């Protein structure tokens, strides 16, 4: 009896900290419910509410940015649940949350982005707590194996939430990465006409390597599939859309990747890898996010795979007339190259290299190396300055880099600030206009991005920058 009581007390002690998000949500007004992560509760509600056999798509943001669920329903004749979000939560999170709500007759299609992190058991406690903000009932489905991550993240979450509540500046993301961009199916329905990446995505290669397929990730997928089969459901694997401009793998490397995946999974891979490597003009702002034309193409591809694998004889005829779409070419003058006198002066401090979308800063001129402060020009020689390359500031003495609000800068490449004296990057750009990663700041200890109070909330809840806030400060 003593052992039983002790076990109950231990379980209660472990579970107690998990009540904090629920209490905070009740006492403090939700702060993250209008963010991209705020959509998770609505996706989960749709998953739970549909009792009839359905298609459940599990993955990352390439699903809401890459599927027209209503059109897919018309193609296959079954309800569709777009259960893709990711936003740095982790593929494991989406699998765990959906596990208890897969029913007999369901078809689950797992299609994470091809990346070392998404092909792992990575789990972000802080991002999950933000997604739970205002909807603590989701805690019942997060899975006990994730409680440790949530508990560890509670201090940071509570502090951030309290800061926003005190300031009265509830974080509402700018641009497309917000709750308002989703429709009732959980798809992003904001019109996206062109590929807006300056270099079409060429600077961010997709790693199609067999060694990113870890045993622990495969085991987790197989366990999920086994559990689903016991409930009378089927689990299949498909690929995300991938930008052909970013795929550098050889045919042999692609074949090795597919062979390892096919041999490791104990459920079917229903799609051909090459089919999902699409024209660069189909993409939007990342190598996995499609524009509106790309969504139509990927939806048709996936519908065909489902119809064939499911043996939907009543739908097979549709494969003959199913549309194939052509991308819409981006105009050559898509990026504004209007110039100003101060642009011409600022441009003298830099060395540039021309890319497919504009100019990349690759170094400093002799005069630029002597500056204590540098300002990124909007243009140089009539071309937009769109990116900063690796080690671009090596040899310089500047401690401050300014990025004006009207800057055409869009990409901070890996190790952009490595080995230099910069301490302040003063950005007036909205976060959705400026792409960066952890590797951007590699080798640049003590270098931070400073943004205004007005922009800070947008950075803190931005799809990409929310995971980089250790590099961002107010001021």
C-alpha positions in Angstrom: 0.0 0.0 0.0 2.8 2.4 0.9 4.4 1.8 -2.6 1.1 2.5 -4.3 0.7 5.8 -2.3 4.3 6.7 -3.0 3.7 6.1 -6.7 0.6 8.2 -6.7 2.4 11.1 -4.9 5.3 10.9 -7.3 3.0 11.0 -10.3 1.1 13.9 -8.9 4.4 15.7 -8.2 5.5 15.2 -11.8 2.1 16.2 -13.2 1.7 19.3 -11.0 4.0 21.6 -13.1 1.9 20.8 -16.2 -1.1 22.5 -14.6 0.7 25.8 -14.8 -0.1 26.5 -18.5 -3.8 25.8 -17.7 -3.7 28.1 -14.7 -1.8 30.8 -16.6 -4.3 30.6 -19.4 -7.2 31.1 -17.0 -5.5 33.9 -15.1 -3.7 35.7 -17.9 -5.3 36.4 -21.2 -3.9 34.1 -23.9 -1.0 35.8 -25.7 -0.2 33.3 -28.5 -3.6 32.4 -29.7 -3.4 34.6 -32.8 0.0 33.2 -33.9 0.7 30.5 -36.5 0.9 28.1 -33.6 -2.5 29.1 -32.5 -3.9 27.1 -35.4 -3.0 23.8 -33.7 -6.2 23.8 -31.6 -8.4 24.1 -34.7 -6.6 21.4 -36.6 -7.0 19.2 -33.5 -10.7 19.9 -33.2 -11.2 19.0 -36.9 -9.3 15.7 -36.3 -11.4 14.8 -33.3 -14.8 15.9 -34.8 -14.7 13.8 -38.0 -15.8 10.3 -37.0 -16.2 8.8 -40.5 -13.2 7.3 -42.3 -10.9 10.2 -43.3 -7.5 11.1 -44.8 -5.2 12.5 -42.1 -2.1 14.3 -43.4 0.7 14.5 -40.8 3.8 16.6 -41.3 5.1 20.2 -41.1 4.3 23.5 -42.7 4.6 22.1 -46.2 1.1 20.7 -45.7 -0.8 24.0 -45.0 1.4 25.7 -47.6 1.0 22.8 -50.0 -2.4 21.2 -49.9 -5.9 22.3 -51.0 -7.9 20.0 -48.6 -11.3 20.8 -50.2 -10.0 19.9 -53.7 -8.3 16.7 -52.3 -11.6 15.7 -50.8 -13.3 16.1 -54.2 -10.5 14.0 -55.9 -10.6 11.1 -53.4 -14.2 11.2 -52.0 -13.1 11.2 -48.3 -12.9 14.0 -45.7 -9.4 15.4 -45.3 -7.6 16.6 -42.1 -4.6 18.8 -42.8 -2.7 18.0 -39.6 0.5 19.8 -40.6 2.0 22.7 -38.7 5.5 22.0 -37.3 6.6 25.6 -36.6 9.6 24.1 -34.8 7.4 21.9 -32.6 8.7 18.7 -34.1 7.3 15.9 -36.2 7.0 13.8 -33.1 4.6 16.3 -31.6 2.2 15.9 -34.5 2.4 12.2 -34.4 1.8 12.1 -30.6 -1.1 14.5 -30.7 -2.9 12.6 -33.4 -2.3 9.1 -32.1 -5.4 8.8 -29.9 -7.8 10.1 -32.6 -7.0 7.7 -35.5 -10.0 5.5 -36.1 -11.0 2.4 -38.1 -11.0 3.1 -41.8 -8.7 6.2 -41.6 -5.8 6.6 -44.0 -2.9 8.4 -42.3 -0.2 9.8 -44.6 3.0 10.9 -43.0 5.0 13.5 -45.1 7.5 15.5 -43.1 9.9 17.9 -44.8 13.2 16.2 -45.7 15.5 17.6 -43.1 17.7 16.2 -40.2 15.5 17.9 -37.6 12.1 16.8 -39.1 13.5 13.3 -39.6 14.3 13.0 -35.9 12.5 12.9 -32.5 13.2 16.5 -31.9 10.6 18.2 -29.7 10.3 21.9 -28.7 8.7 22.3 -25.3 8.5 26.1 -25.5 6.8 26.1 -28.9 4.3 23.5 -27.7 3.4 25.5 -24.7 2.8 28.5 -26.9 0.5 26.3 -29.0 -1.3 25.2 -25.9 -1.8 28.8 -24.7 -5.6 29.3 -24.3 -6.3 25.6 -25.0 -4.8 23.5 -22.1 -7.1 20.6 -23.0 -4.6 19.6 -25.6 -2.3 18.5 -22.8 -4.3 15.3 -22.6 -2.9 14.3 -26.0 0.7 15.5 -25.9 2.0 12.2 -24.6 3.7 11.4 -21.3 7.1 11.1 -23.0 7.0 14.8 -23.7 6.2 16.0 -20.2 9.9 16.5 -19.4 10.4 18.9 -22.3 7.3 20.9 -21.3 8.3 21.1 -17.7 11.8 22.3 -18.6 10.3 25.0 -20.9 7.8 26.3 -18.3 10.0 29.1 -16.8 10.8 30.6 -20.2 7.2 30.3 -21.3 5.8 31.8 -18.2 8.3 34.7 -18.3 7.6 35.5 -21.9 3.9 35.3 -21.5 4.0 37.6 -18.5 6.2 40.1 -20.3 3.7 40.4 -23.2 0.8 40.7 -20.8 2.5 43.4 -18.8 3.4 45.4 -21.9 -0.1 45.2 -23.3 1.4 44.4 -26.7 0.0 41.0 -27.5 2.1 39.4 -30.2 0.3 39.3 -33.5 2.6 38.2 -36.3 3.0 40.3 -39.4 2.5 38.7 -42.8 1.3 35.3 -43.7 2.4 33.4 -40.6 -0.6 34.1 -38.4 -3.8 32.5 -37.4 -5.8 34.6 -39.8 -4.1 33.0 -42.8 -5.8 29.6 -42.2 -9.1 28.5 -43.6 -11.5 26.0 -41.9 -9.6 23.0 -43.3 -6.3 24.2 -41.8 -4.8 25.2 -45.1 -3.1 28.5 -45.8 -5.5 30.2 -48.3 -3.7 33.6 -48.7 -3.1 34.1 -52.4 0.6 33.5 -53.2 1.4 34.3 -56.9 5.1 34.0 -57.2 8.3 32.6 -55.7 9.5 35.5 -53.5 12.9 34.0 -52.6 15.5 36.2 -54.2 17.6 33.3 -55.5 14.7 31.0 -56.0 16.0 28.9 -53.0 19.4 28.0 -54.5 21.2 29.1 -51.3 19.4 26.6 -49.0 20.1 23.1 -50.3 17.8 20.2 -49.5 19.8 17.3 -48.1 18.6 14.1 -49.7 21.0 11.9 -47.9 20.4 8.4 -46.6 22.2 9.2 -43.3 19.5 11.6 -42.2 17.1 8.6 -41.8 17.8 7.7 -38.2 16.9 4.3 -36.6 15.1 5.9 -33.7 12.9 8.0 -36.0 12.1 5.0 -38.2 11.3 2.9 -35.1 8.9 5.7 -33.9 7.1 5.8 -37.2 6.8 2.0 -37.3 5.4 2.0 -33.8 2.9 4.6 -34.8 1.9 2.6 -37.8 1.5 -0.6 -35.8 -0.7 1.2 -33.3 -2.9 2.6 -36.1 -3.2 -0.8 -37.7 -4.5 -2.2 -34.4 -7.3 0.4 -34.6 -8.1 -0.6 -38.2 -6.4 2.3 -39.9 -3.7 2.4 -42.6 -0.5 4.4 -42.5 1.4 5.4 -45.7 4.4 7.6 -46.4 4.7 10.4 -48.9 7.1 13.1 -49.7 6.8 16.9 -49.4 7.2 19.2 -52.4 10.9 20.0 -52.9 12.3 22.9 -54.9 14.4 21.6 -57.8 16.7 24.6 -57.5 17.7 23.4 -54.0 18.1 19.7 -54.7 21.7 19.0 -55.3 21.7 15.2 -54.7 22.9 12.9 -57.6 20.7 10.2 -59.0 22.7 7.7 -57.0 22.2 9.6 -53.7 18.4 9.9 -54.4 18.2 6.2 -55.1 20.1 5.3 -51.9 17.8 7.7 -49.9 14.7 6.0 -51.3 16.0 2.5 -50.8 16.9 3.0 -47.2 13.5 4.6 -46.4 11.6 1.8 -48.2 13.6 -0.9 -46.4 13.3 0.7 -43.0 9.6 1.5 -42.9 7.2 -1.4 -42.4 4.4 0.5 -44.2 4.1 1.7 -47.8 5.9 4.6 -49.4 3.2 5.6 -51.9 4.9 8.4 -53.8 7.8 8.7 -56.1 10.6 11.1 -54.9 11.2 12.6 -58.4 7.5 13.4 -58.8 7.7 15.8 -55.8 10.8 17.6 -56.9 8.9 20.5 -58.6 9.8 23.5 -60.7 11.3 26.4 -58.7 8.4 28.7 -59.9 5.9 26.6 -57.9 7.5 27.7 -54.6 6.8 30.6 -52.4 9.2 31.6 -49.5 11.0 28.4 -48.6 12.1 25.2 -50.5 9.1 23.3 -49.1 6.4 26.0 -49.1 4.3 26.3 -52.3 2.6 29.2 -53.9 -1.0 29.0 -55.0 -0.2 27.3 -58.4 2.2 24.9 -56.6 -0.6 23.9 -54.2 -2.8 22.8 -57.1 0.0 20.7 -58.6 1.0 19.0 -55.3 -2.7 18.3 -54.4 -3.2 16.6 -57.8 0.0 14.5 -57.3 -1.0 13.3 -53.8 -4.6 12.5 -54.9 -3.2 10.3 -57.7 -1.0 8.5 -55.2 -3.9 7.9 -52.8 -6.3 6.7 -55.5 -3.7 4.2 -56.8 -2.6 2.9 -53.4 -6.2 2.6 -52.1 -7.4 0.9 -55.2 -10.2 3.3 -55.6 -11.6 1.8 -58.7 -14.5 4.3 -58.8 -11.9 7.1 -58.8 -9.3 5.6 -61.1 -10.8 7.2 -64.2 -10.1 10.6 -62.6 -6.4 9.9 -63.0 -6.8 10.3 -66.8 -8.3 13.8 -66.6 -6.6 15.0 -63.4 -5.1 18.4 -64.1 -1.4 19.1 -64.3 -0.6 22.7 -63.7 2.2 24.9 -65.0 4.0 27.4 -62.8 3.6 31.1 -63.2 6.9 32.8 -63.9 8.0 35.6 -61.7 8.4 38.9 -63.5 12.0 40.0 -64.1 11.3 43.3 -62.3 9.7 41.6 -59.3 12.1 43.2 -56.8 12.0 47.0 -56.5 15.4 48.4 -57.6 14.6 52.1 -57.1 17.6 53.8 -55.7 18.6 56.9 -53.6 21.7 58.9 -53.1 22.5 57.4 -49.7 22.2 54.0 -51.3 25.0 54.8 -53.7 27.2 56.0 -50.8 26.5 52.9 -48.6 27.1 50.6 -51.5 30.7 51.8 -51.7 31.4 49.9 -48.4 30.6 46.5 -49.8 31.7 43.9 -52.4 28.8 42.1 -54.2 28.2 39.0 -56.2 25.3 38.7 -58.6 22.7 35.9 -58.0 19.5 34.9 -59.8 17.5 37.3 -57.7 19.8 40.3 -57.1 23.1 41.0 -55.3 24.7 39.2 -52.5 27.1 41.0 -50.1 30.2 38.8 -50.1 32.8 41.2 -48.5 33.8 44.7 -47.6 35.6 47.2 -49.7 38.8 48.7 -48.3 36.9 51.8 -47.1 34.1 49.5 -45.7 36.7 47.7 -43.6 37.5 51.0 -41.8 33.8 51.9 -40.9 32.6 51.7 -37.3 29.0 51.5 -38.6 27.6 50.0 -41.8 24.2 50.3 -43.5 22.9 47.7 -45.9 22.1 49.5 -49.2 18.8 48.9 -50.9 20.4 48.7 -54.3 23.8 48.8 -56.0 24.4 49.3 -59.7 20.7 49.2 -60.3 20.2 45.8 -58.7 18.5 44.9 -55.4 20.8 43.9 -52.5 19.0 40.7 -51.3 21.3 38.6 -49.3 24.4 38.6 -47.0 26.8 35.7 -47.7 29.0 33.7 -45.4 31.8 35.6 -43.8 30.9 38.8 -45.7 32.2 41.1 -43.0 35.6 39.4 -42.4 38.4 41.9 -41.8 36.1 44.7 -40.9 36.1 46.8 -37.7 32.4 47.9 -37.7 30.4 47.1 -34.5 27.0 48.1 -35.9 25.1 47.0 -39.0 21.9 48.8 -39.9 19.1 47.3 -41.9 16.6 50.0 -42.9 12.8 49.4 -43.0 12.8 49.8 -46.8 15.7 47.4 -47.3 15.5 44.8 -50.1 17.6 42.4 -47.9 15.8 39.0 -47.6 18.4 36.4 -46.6 21.1 36.1 -44.0 23.1 33.1 -45.0 24.9 30.6 -42.8 27.8 32.1 -40.9 27.0 35.6 -42.3 28.6 37.3 -39.3 31.4 34.8 -38.5 34.6 36.1 -37.0 33.9 39.8 -37.0 33.5 42.6 -34.6 29.8 43.3 -35.0 27.8 43.5 -31.8 24.6 45.2 -33.0 22.5 44.3 -36.0 19.8 47.0 -36.0 16.9 45.7 -38.1 13.9 47.8 -38.9 12.6 45.0 -41.3 9.5 43.0 -40.4 10.6 39.4 -39.5 8.7 37.7 -42.3 10.8 39.6 -44.8 14.2 38.4 -43.4 15.2 34.7 -43.4 17.9 33.4 -41.0 18.8 30.3 -39.1 20.9 29.2 -36.2 23.8 28.8 -38.5 23.5 32.5 -39.5 25.0 33.4 -36.1 27.6 30.6 -35.9 31.0 32.0 -35.1 29.6 35.4 -34.1 29.5 35.2 -30.3 28.1 38.4 -28.7 26.4 39.5 -31.9 22.6 40.2 -31.5 19.8 41.5 -33.6 18.2 44.6 -32.0 14.6 45.5 -33.0 12.1 48.1 -31.7 9.4 47.3 -29.1 6.8 47.4 -31.8 8.6 44.7 -33.8 9.7 42.5 -30.9 6.4 40.7 -30.6 6.3 40.0 -34.3 9.8 38.5 -34.1 9.0 36.5 -31.0 6.0 34.8 -32.7 7.3 34.7 -36.3 7.4 31.2 -37.9 11.1 31.3 -38.4 12.4 33.8 -35.9 10.6 32.4 -32.9 13.3 29.8 -32.6 16.1 32.4 -32.9 15.0 34.7 -30.1 18.2 34.0 -28.1 19.8 36.2 -30.8 17.2 39.0 -30.6 17.0 41.9 -28.1 14.8 44.9 -27.7 16.3 48.3 -28.3 
